[in-house]
Amino acid sequence: MPVLIVHGSDDPIFPAAHAQWAATVLRDADLRVIDTMGHALDPAFFREIADALSGFCLRHAG
């Protein structure tokens, strides 16, 4: 099953290396690291997150 991992480049709790590792061990994973985003789901990044989600869904639809 396809998986989308969205992670902030500036996450102080879980470094981006954790997301990169997860993307390598999950067979069908796409990783999207969002530049300057931290750990919290900040509304300033909603557009970029929504674009990543919609692009992922369109690539894997049907």
PDB file of N, CA, C and O in Angstrom:
ATOM      1  N   MET A   1       0.844  -1.174   0.000  1.00  0.00           N
ATOM      2  CA  MET A   1       0.000   0.000   0.000  1.00  0.00           C
ATOM      3  C   MET A   1       0.890   1.238   0.000  1.00  0.00           C
ATOM      4  O   MET A   1       1.833   1.314   0.788  1.00  0.00           O
ATOM      5  N   PRO A   2       0.612   2.201  -0.860  1.00  0.00           N
ATOM      6  CA  PRO A   2       1.391   3.436  -0.890  1.00  0.00           C
ATOM      7  C   PRO A   2       1.240   4.230   0.410  1.00  0.00           C
ATOM      8  O   PRO A   2       0.174   4.262   1.025  1.00  0.00           O
ATOM      9  N   VAL A   3       2.326   4.856   0.799  1.00  0.00           N
ATOM     10  CA  VAL A   3       2.362   5.647   2.034  1.00  0.00           C
ATOM     11  C   VAL A   3       2.994   6.996   1.717  1.00  0.00           C
ATOM     12  O   VAL A   3       3.993   7.074   1.002  1.00  0.00           O
ATOM     13  N   LEU A   4       2.401   8.051   2.255  1.00  0.00           N
ATOM     14  CA  LEU A   4       2.995   9.387   2.149  1.00  0.00           C
ATOM     15  C   LEU A   4       3.486   9.785   3.530  1.00  0.00           C
ATOM     16  O   LEU A   4       2.727   9.775   4.499  1.00  0.00           O
ATOM     17  N   ILE A   5       4.759  10.135   3.610  1.00  0.00           N
ATOM     18  CA  ILE A   5       5.345  10.632   4.852  1.00  0.00           C
ATOM     19  C   ILE A   5       5.590  12.116   4.648  1.00  0.00           C
ATOM     20  O   ILE A   5       6.326  12.512   3.744  1.00  0.00           O
ATOM     21  N   VAL A   6       4.971  12.940   5.492  1.00  0.00           N
ATOM     22  CA  VAL A   6       5.175  14.388   5.449  1.00  0.00           C
ATOM     23  C   VAL A   6       5.901  14.764   6.734  1.00  0.00           C
ATOM     24  O   VAL A   6       5.451  14.442   7.833  1.00  0.00           O
ATOM     25  N   HIS A   7       7.026  15.448   6.582  1.00  0.00           N
ATOM     26  CA  HIS A   7       7.857  15.754   7.744  1.00  0.00           C
ATOM     27  C   HIS A   7       8.450  17.140   7.598  1.00  0.00           C
ATOM     28  O   HIS A   7       8.748  17.581   6.487  1.00  0.00           O
ATOM     29  N   GLY A   8       8.622  17.824   8.707  1.00  0.00           N
ATOM     30  CA  GLY A   8       9.239  19.145   8.698  1.00  0.00           C
ATOM     31  C   GLY A   8      10.752  19.057   8.772  1.00  0.00           C
ATOM     32  O   GLY A   8      11.294  18.255   9.533  1.00  0.00           O
ATOM     33  N   SER A   9      11.429  19.869   7.995  1.00  0.00           N
ATOM     34  CA  SER A   9      12.894  19.863   8.005  1.00  0.00           C
ATOM     35  C   SER A   9      13.463  20.367   9.328  1.00  0.00           C
ATOM     36  O   SER A   9      14.579  20.008   9.704  1.00  0.00           O
ATOM     37  N   ASP A  10      12.699  21.194  10.030  1.00  0.00           N
ATOM     38  CA  ASP A  10      13.175  21.792  11.283  1.00  0.00           C
ATOM     39  C   ASP A  10      12.496  21.201  12.509  1.00  0.00           C
ATOM     40  O   ASP A  10      12.390  21.873  13.535  1.00  0.00           O
ATOM     41  N   ASP A  11      12.034  19.963  12.426  1.00  0.00           N
ATOM     42  CA  ASP A  11      11.376  19.301  13.550  1.00  0.00           C
ATOM     43  C   ASP A  11      12.394  19.092  14.678  1.00  0.00           C
ATOM     44  O   ASP A  11      13.365  18.359  14.491  1.00  0.00           O
ATOM     45  N   PRO A  12      12.190  19.727  15.857  1.00  0.00           N
ATOM     46  CA  PRO A  12      13.149  19.586  16.947  1.00  0.00           C
ATOM     47  C   PRO A  12      12.963  18.292  17.750  1.00  0.00           C
ATOM     48  O   PRO A  12      13.822  17.949  18.561  1.00  0.00           O
ATOM     49  N   ILE A  13      11.874  17.583  17.540  1.00  0.00           N
ATOM     50  CA  ILE A  13      11.587  16.372  18.310  1.00  0.00           C
ATOM     51  C   ILE A  13      12.046  15.134  17.553  1.00  0.00           C
ATOM     52  O   ILE A  13      12.744  14.289  18.113  1.00  0.00           O
ATOM     53  N   PHE A  14      11.662  15.019  16.285  1.00  0.00           N
ATOM     54  CA  PHE A  14      12.074  13.909  15.439  1.00  0.00           C
ATOM     55  C   PHE A  14      12.808  14.484  14.233  1.00  0.00           C
ATOM     56  O   PHE A  14      12.175  15.082  13.363  1.00  0.00           O
ATOM     57  N   PRO A  15      14.103  14.321  14.162  1.00  0.00           N
ATOM     58  CA  PRO A  15      14.859  14.855  13.020  1.00  0.00           C
ATOM     59  C   PRO A  15      14.376  14.261  11.700  1.00  0.00           C
ATOM     60  O   PRO A  15      13.813  13.167  11.665  1.00  0.00           O
ATOM     61  N   ALA A  16      14.605  14.996  10.625  1.00  0.00           N
ATOM     62  CA  ALA A  16      14.183  14.541   9.300  1.00  0.00           C
ATOM     63  C   ALA A  16      14.814  13.193   8.951  1.00  0.00           C
ATOM     64  O   ALA A  16      14.264  12.454   8.134  1.00  0.00           O
ATOM     65  N   ALA A  17      15.940  12.865   9.544  1.00  0.00           N
ATOM     66  CA  ALA A  17      16.578  11.566   9.294  1.00  0.00           C
ATOM     67  C   ALA A  17      15.657  10.410   9.689  1.00  0.00           C
ATOM     68  O   ALA A  17      15.728   9.335   9.094  1.00  0.00           O
ATOM     69  N   HIS A  18      14.797  10.619  10.683  1.00  0.00           N
ATOM     70  CA  HIS A  18      13.835   9.576  11.072  1.00  0.00           C
ATOM     71  C   HIS A  18      12.858   9.314   9.938  1.00  0.00           C
ATOM     72  O   HIS A  18      12.554   8.161   9.631  1.00  0.00           O
ATOM     73  N   ALA A  19      12.369  10.372   9.318  1.00  0.00           N
ATOM     74  CA  ALA A  19      11.434  10.218   8.201  1.00  0.00           C
ATOM     75  C   ALA A  19      12.133   9.600   6.994  1.00  0.00           C
ATOM     76  O   ALA A  19      11.546   8.791   6.276  1.00  0.00           O
ATOM     77  N   GLN A  20      13.380   9.981   6.777  1.00  0.00           N
ATOM     78  CA  GLN A  20      14.136   9.409   5.663  1.00  0.00           C
ATOM     79  C   GLN A  20      14.341   7.907   5.875  1.00  0.00           C
ATOM     80  O   GLN A  20      14.238   7.125   4.930  1.00  0.00           O
ATOM     81  N   TRP A  21      14.626   7.512   7.097  1.00  0.00           N
ATOM     82  CA  TRP A  21      14.777   6.091   7.402  1.00  0.00           C
ATOM     83  C   TRP A  21      13.458   5.359   7.143  1.00  0.00           C
ATOM     84  O   TRP A  21      13.445   4.307   6.504  1.00  0.00           O
ATOM     85  N   ALA A  22      12.343   5.918   7.643  1.00  0.00           N
ATOM     86  CA  ALA A  22      11.039   5.279   7.451  1.00  0.00           C
ATOM     87  C   ALA A  22      10.738   5.112   5.962  1.00  0.00           C
ATOM     88  O   ALA A  22      10.185   4.093   5.549  1.00  0.00           O
ATOM     89  N   ALA A  23      11.095   6.092   5.175  1.00  0.00           N
ATOM     90  CA  ALA A  23      10.836   6.012   3.729  1.00  0.00           C
ATOM     91  C   ALA A  23      11.656   4.906   3.067  1.00  0.00           C
ATOM     92  O   ALA A  23      11.259   4.375   2.030  1.00  0.00           O
ATOM     93  N   THR A  24      12.787   4.561   3.657  1.00  0.00           N
ATOM     94  CA  THR A  24      13.601   3.492   3.065  1.00  0.00           C
ATOM     95  C   THR A  24      13.112   2.106   3.460  1.00  0.00           C
ATOM     96  O   THR A  24      13.320   1.144   2.720  1.00  0.00           O
ATOM     97  N   VAL A  25      12.467   1.991   4.615  1.00  0.00           N
ATOM     98  CA  VAL A  25      12.034   0.656   5.051  1.00  0.00           C
ATOM     99  C   VAL A  25      10.594   0.335   4.657  1.00  0.00           C
ATOM    100  O   VAL A  25      10.194  -0.829   4.675  1.00  0.00           O
ATOM    101  N   LEU A  26       9.823   1.345   4.307  1.00  0.00           N
ATOM    102  CA  LEU A  26       8.464   1.113   3.813  1.00  0.00           C
ATOM    103  C   LEU A  26       8.536   0.964   2.299  1.00  0.00           C
ATOM    104  O   LEU A  26       9.021   1.852   1.598  1.00  0.00           O
ATOM    105  N   ARG A  27       8.056  -0.149   1.812  1.00  0.00           N
ATOM    106  CA  ARG A  27       8.250  -0.525   0.408  1.00  0.00           C
ATOM    107  C   ARG A  27       7.752   0.526  -0.583  1.00  0.00           C
ATOM    108  O   ARG A  27       8.441   0.821  -1.559  1.00  0.00           O
ATOM    109  N   ASP A  28       6.590   1.086  -0.356  1.00  0.00           N
ATOM    110  CA  ASP A  28       5.983   1.992  -1.339  1.00  0.00           C
ATOM    111  C   ASP A  28       5.751   3.370  -0.723  1.00  0.00           C
ATOM    112  O   ASP A  28       4.644   3.907  -0.767  1.00  0.00           O
ATOM    113  N   ALA A  29       6.815   3.931  -0.147  1.00  0.00           N
ATOM    114  CA  ALA A  29       6.677   5.211   0.557  1.00  0.00           C
ATOM    115  C   ALA A  29       7.177   6.367  -0.296  1.00  0.00           C
ATOM    116  O   ALA A  29       8.188   6.265  -0.991  1.00  0.00           O
ATOM    117  N   ASP A  30       6.441   7.466  -0.221  1.00  0.00           N
ATOM    118  CA  ASP A  30       6.873   8.743  -0.777  1.00  0.00           C
ATOM    119  C   ASP A  30       7.170   9.657   0.406  1.00  0.00           C
ATOM    120  O   ASP A  30       6.373   9.739   1.340  1.00  0.00           O
ATOM    121  N   LEU A  31       8.292  10.333   0.375  1.00  0.00           N
ATOM    122  CA  LEU A  31       8.673  11.248   1.443  1.00  0.00           C
ATOM    123  C   LEU A  31       8.596  12.670   0.949  1.00  0.00           C
ATOM    124  O   LEU A  31       9.121  12.995  -0.116  1.00  0.00           O
ATOM    125  N   ARG A  32       7.949  13.511   1.711  1.00  0.00           N
ATOM    126  CA  ARG A  32       7.881  14.952   1.415  1.00  0.00           C
ATOM    127  C   ARG A  32       8.360  15.684   2.648  1.00  0.00           C
ATOM    128  O   ARG A  32       7.646  15.750   3.648  1.00  0.00           O
ATOM    129  N   VAL A  33       9.561  16.235   2.590  1.00  0.00           N
ATOM    130  CA  VAL A  33      10.105  17.038   3.682  1.00  0.00           C
ATOM    131  C   VAL A  33       9.797  18.491   3.359  1.00  0.00           C
ATOM    132  O   VAL A  33      10.172  19.006   2.305  1.00  0.00           O
ATOM    133  N   ILE A  34       9.107  19.138   4.285  1.00  0.00           N
ATOM    134  CA  ILE A  34       8.690  20.524   4.064  1.00  0.00           C
ATOM    135  C   ILE A  34       9.699  21.454   4.730  1.00  0.00           C
ATOM    136  O   ILE A  34       9.889  21.430   5.946  1.00  0.00           O
ATOM    137  N   ASP A  35      10.334  22.267   3.905  1.00  0.00           N
ATOM    138  CA  ASP A  35      11.398  23.162   4.343  1.00  0.00           C
ATOM    139  C   ASP A  35      10.897  24.140   5.402  1.00  0.00           C
ATOM    140  O   ASP A  35       9.848  24.762   5.234  1.00  0.00           O
ATOM    141  N   THR A  36      11.631  24.268   6.460  1.00  0.00           N
ATOM    142  CA  THR A  36      11.436  25.166   7.615  1.00  0.00           C
ATOM    143  C   THR A  36      10.257  24.785   8.510  1.00  0.00           C
ATOM    144  O   THR A  36      10.035  25.456   9.517  1.00  0.00           O
ATOM    145  N   MET A  37       9.501  23.749   8.191  1.00  0.00           N
ATOM    146  CA  MET A  37       8.398  23.330   9.062  1.00  0.00           C
ATOM    147  C   MET A  37       8.977  22.596  10.263  1.00  0.00           C
ATOM    148  O   MET A  37       9.943  21.842  10.140  1.00  0.00           O
ATOM    149  N   GLY A  38       8.371  22.827  11.432  1.00  0.00           N
ATOM    150  CA  GLY A  38       8.794  22.155  12.648  1.00  0.00           C
ATOM    151  C   GLY A  38       7.942  20.930  12.921  1.00  0.00           C
ATOM    152  O   GLY A  38       7.495  20.250  11.997  1.00  0.00           O
ATOM    153  N   HIS A  39       7.719  20.653  14.211  1.00  0.00           N
ATOM    154  CA  HIS A  39       6.970  19.464  14.612  1.00  0.00           C
ATOM    155  C   HIS A  39       5.456  19.700  14.582  1.00  0.00           C
ATOM    156  O   HIS A  39       4.694  18.796  14.237  1.00  0.00           O
ATOM    157  N   ALA A  40       5.024  20.899  14.938  1.00  0.00           N
ATOM    158  CA  ALA A  40       3.591  21.204  15.014  1.00  0.00           C
ATOM    159  C   ALA A  40       3.000  21.392  13.621  1.00  0.00           C
ATOM    160  O   ALA A  40       3.696  21.768  12.678  1.00  0.00           O
ATOM    161  N   LEU A  41       1.717  21.127  13.517  1.00  0.00           N
ATOM    162  CA  LEU A  41       1.003  21.325  12.254  1.00  0.00           C
ATOM    163  C   LEU A  41       0.614  22.799  12.156  1.00  0.00           C
ATOM    164  O   LEU A  41      -0.469  23.200  12.584  1.00  0.00           O
ATOM    165  N   ASP A  42       1.508  23.588  11.592  1.00  0.00           N
ATOM    166  CA  ASP A  42       1.379  25.038  11.505  1.00  0.00           C
ATOM    167  C   ASP A  42       0.555  25.416  10.274  1.00  0.00           C
ATOM    168  O   ASP A  42       0.858  24.962   9.171  1.00  0.00           O
ATOM    169  N   PRO A  43      -0.488  26.243  10.446  1.00  0.00           N
ATOM    170  CA  PRO A  43      -1.305  26.663   9.297  1.00  0.00           C
ATOM    171  C   PRO A  43      -0.505  27.324   8.178  1.00  0.00           C
ATOM    172  O   PRO A  43      -0.960  27.347   7.034  1.00  0.00           O
ATOM    173  N   ALA A  44       0.661  27.853   8.477  1.00  0.00           N
ATOM    174  CA  ALA A  44       1.493  28.477   7.446  1.00  0.00           C
ATOM    175  C   ALA A  44       1.912  27.463   6.379  1.00  0.00           C
ATOM    176  O   ALA A  44       2.297  27.850   5.276  1.00  0.00           O
ATOM    177  N   PHE A  45       1.841  26.171   6.701  1.00  0.00           N
ATOM    178  CA  PHE A  45       2.274  25.135   5.772  1.00  0.00           C
ATOM    179  C   PHE A  45       1.110  24.329   5.196  1.00  0.00           C
ATOM    180  O   PHE A  45       1.335  23.351   4.484  1.00  0.00           O
ATOM    181  N   PHE A  46      -0.121  24.720   5.490  1.00  0.00           N
ATOM    182  CA  PHE A  46      -1.282  23.955   5.033  1.00  0.00           C
ATOM    183  C   PHE A  46      -1.321  23.794   3.515  1.00  0.00           C
ATOM    184  O   PHE A  46      -1.644  22.711   3.027  1.00  0.00           O
ATOM    185  N   ARG A  47      -1.002  24.839   2.763  1.00  0.00           N
ATOM    186  CA  ARG A  47      -1.060  24.765   1.297  1.00  0.00           C
ATOM    187  C   ARG A  47      -0.054  23.728   0.787  1.00  0.00           C
ATOM    188  O   ARG A  47      -0.388  22.902  -0.062  1.00  0.00           O
ATOM    189  N   GLU A  48       1.162  23.773   1.300  1.00  0.00           N
ATOM    190  CA  GLU A  48       2.189  22.832   0.856  1.00  0.00           C
ATOM    191  C   GLU A  48       1.831  21.396   1.235  1.00  0.00           C
ATOM    192  O   GLU A  48       2.062  20.466   0.462  1.00  0.00           O
ATOM    193  N   ILE A  49       1.264  21.224   2.431  1.00  0.00           N
ATOM    194  CA  ILE A  49       0.830  19.894   2.863  1.00  0.00           C
ATOM    195  C   ILE A  49      -0.319  19.404   1.993  1.00  0.00           C
ATOM    196  O   ILE A  49      -0.323  18.251   1.561  1.00  0.00           O
ATOM    197  N   ALA A  50      -1.298  20.274   1.731  1.00  0.00           N
ATOM    198  CA  ALA A  50      -2.442  19.905   0.895  1.00  0.00           C
ATOM    199  C   ALA A  50      -1.989  19.546  -0.518  1.00  0.00           C
ATOM    200  O   ALA A  50      -2.520  18.610  -1.115  1.00  0.00           O
ATOM    201  N   ASP A  51      -1.019  20.273  -1.057  1.00  0.00           N
ATOM    202  CA  ASP A  51      -0.494  19.961  -2.390  1.00  0.00           C
ATOM    203  C   ASP A  51       0.188  18.601  -2.405  1.00  0.00           C
ATOM    204  O   ASP A  51       0.039  17.835  -3.357  1.00  0.00           O
ATOM    205  N   ALA A  52       0.939  18.303  -1.343  1.00  0.00           N
ATOM    206  CA  ALA A  52       1.596  16.994  -1.251  1.00  0.00           C
ATOM    207  C   ALA A  52       0.564  15.875  -1.173  1.00  0.00           C
ATOM    208  O   ALA A  52       0.714  14.842  -1.825  1.00  0.00           O
ATOM    209  N   LEU A  53      -0.479  16.080  -0.380  1.00  0.00           N
ATOM    210  CA  LEU A  53      -1.534  15.067  -0.238  1.00  0.00           C
ATOM    211  C   LEU A  53      -2.299  14.865  -1.539  1.00  0.00           C
ATOM    212  O   LEU A  53      -2.538  13.730  -1.953  1.00  0.00           O
ATOM    213  N   SER A  54      -2.682  15.956  -2.180  1.00  0.00           N
ATOM    214  CA  SER A  54      -3.469  15.816  -3.410  1.00  0.00           C
ATOM    215  C   SER A  54      -2.629  15.196  -4.524  1.00  0.00           C
ATOM    216  O   SER A  54      -3.125  14.364  -5.283  1.00  0.00           O
ATOM    217  N   GLY A  55      -1.371  15.592  -4.626  1.00  0.00           N
ATOM    218  CA  GLY A  55      -0.503  14.993  -5.636  1.00  0.00           C
ATOM    219  C   GLY A  55      -0.315  13.502  -5.395  1.00  0.00           C
ATOM    220  O   GLY A  55      -0.333  12.711  -6.338  1.00  0.00           O
ATOM    221  N   PHE A  56      -0.134  13.117  -4.140  1.00  0.00           N
ATOM    222  CA  PHE A  56       0.024  11.712  -3.786  1.00  0.00           C
ATOM    223  C   PHE A  56      -1.248  10.931  -4.150  1.00  0.00           C
ATOM    224  O   PHE A  56      -1.174   9.854  -4.742  1.00  0.00           O
ATOM    225  N   CYS A  57      -2.399  11.479  -3.794  1.00  0.00           N
ATOM    226  CA  CYS A  57      -3.675  10.790  -4.099  1.00  0.00           C
ATOM    227  C   CYS A  57      -3.902  10.662  -5.602  1.00  0.00           C
ATOM    228  O   CYS A  57      -4.374   9.627  -6.072  1.00  0.00           O
ATOM    229  N   LEU A  58      -3.573  11.695  -6.349  1.00  0.00           N
ATOM    230  CA  LEU A  58      -3.749  11.633  -7.808  1.00  0.00           C
ATOM    231  C   LEU A  58      -2.822  10.600  -8.446  1.00  0.00           C
ATOM    232  O   LEU A  58      -3.211   9.910  -9.388  1.00  0.00           O
ATOM    233  N   ARG A  59      -1.592  10.494  -7.930  1.00  0.00           N
ATOM    234  CA  ARG A  59      -0.650   9.501  -8.472  1.00  0.00           C
ATOM    235  C   ARG A  59      -1.072   8.073  -8.175  1.00  0.00           C
ATOM    236  O   ARG A  59      -0.747   7.157  -8.931  1.00  0.00           O
ATOM    237  N   HIS A  60      -1.795   7.878  -7.075  1.00  0.00           N
ATOM    238  CA  HIS A  60      -2.131   6.529  -6.649  1.00  0.00           C
ATOM    239  C   HIS A  60      -3.630   6.202  -6.771  1.00  0.00           C
ATOM    240  O   HIS A  60      -4.084   5.177  -6.263  1.00  0.00           O
ATOM    241  N   ALA A  61      -4.379   7.060  -7.432  1.00  0.00           N
ATOM    242  CA  ALA A  61      -5.817   6.812  -7.605  1.00  0.00           C
ATOM    243  C   ALA A  61      -6.050   5.692  -8.623  1.00  0.00           C
ATOM    244  O   ALA A  61      -5.294   5.510  -9.578  1.00  0.00           O
ATOM    245  N   GLY A  62      -7.114   4.967  -8.374  1.00  0.00           N
ATOM    246  CA  GLY A  62      -7.552   3.964  -9.335  1.00  0.00           C
ATOM    247  C   GLY A  62      -6.812   2.712  -9.234  1.00  0.00           C
ATOM    248  O   GLY A  62      -7.079   1.775  -9.987  1.00  0.00           O
TER     249      GLY A  62
END
